[in-house]
């Protein structure tokens, strides 16, 4: 029942919210965000606990301000995502201003293949749509296989409609397909700040240990593709901002595991820089640090 309800609500969002005038959609998103924030549910409390690690000197009032702004940012992401299929080419092209774009365009021009790795910051779907429209470059990404299957199909259709090739995270051969796309000089985009699988790489993140996916670093090693961290953020304007960071280099020496560890830590450091600058735009409403995942020993 919950799965069918989720599918119906997302379907309602894509069918209804995209028809609203933009100012109305903005106000609706803020109203929903404030209502959810005031209820202090598990997601809001988890967001606040995560933000306490990002801004360790913040007192209760500051954390409350950040979590409220965080929920508004999160709902802005959803309102924009529901409306993206109805946005004009011009609205998409004018909706994002990245800096450091030469790292991406130079890498593509060299024919090496490029991996963009992002945390859950800002609106990564808008950034992807901007790339396909402004640069005329299609790309491949990976999506979690959601339940029910109809909900997963909605997300795949939505992202394919924005110009993305979408591969399932499980139940397929995503890694091999990504490697082939990169060896052909293509572009791959991966959200890469949270991995709860046994294959994740442990990194130091805001002073404690978290686990992030090994895939971006391994793909870069195996294919020779450029690995670029990307961070995104909102400001008071309708235009999202972003930064393409300098490449994460493959170490010259060490085992594959050692190289993967160093490269994933470099990604984590770039992500932390962007999150620290714009903590309210980090949409992490789940447990991330290992200390929060594992039961603490009783004293």
HELIX and SHEET records of a PDB file:
HELIX    1   1 UNK A    2  UNK A   16  1                                  15    
HELIX    2   2 UNK A   17  UNK A   19  5                                   3    
HELIX    3   3 UNK A   22  UNK A   39  1                                  18    
HELIX    4   4 UNK A   42  UNK A   54  1                                  13    
HELIX    5   5 UNK A   60  UNK A   84  1                                  25    
HELIX    6   6 UNK A   89  UNK A   93  1                                   5    
HELIX    7   7 UNK A  102  UNK A  109  1                                   8    
HELIX    8   8 UNK A  124  UNK A  130  1                                   7    
HELIX    9   9 UNK A  131  UNK A  135  3                                   5    
HELIX   10  10 UNK A  149  UNK A  161  1                                  13    
HELIX   11  11 UNK A  174  UNK A  183  1                                  10    
HELIX   12  12 UNK A  215  UNK A  223  1                                   9    
HELIX   13  13 UNK A  256  UNK A  277  1                                  22    
HELIX   14  14 UNK A  279  UNK A  281  5                                   3    
HELIX   15  15 UNK A  290  UNK A  293  1                                   4    
SHEET    1   A 5 UNK A  96  UNK A  99  0                                        
SHEET    2   A 5 UNK A 240  UNK A 247  1                                        
SHEET    3   A 5 UNK A 226  UNK A 233 -1                                        
SHEET    4   A 5 UNK A 114  UNK A 118  1                                        
SHEET    5   A 5 UNK A 187  UNK A 191  1                                        
SHEET    1   B 2 UNK A 139  UNK A 143  0                                        
SHEET    2   B 2 UNK A 164  UNK A 168  1                                        
SHEET    1   C 2 UNK A 201  UNK A 205  0                                        
SHEET    2   C 2 UNK A 208  UNK A 212 -1                                        
END                                                                             
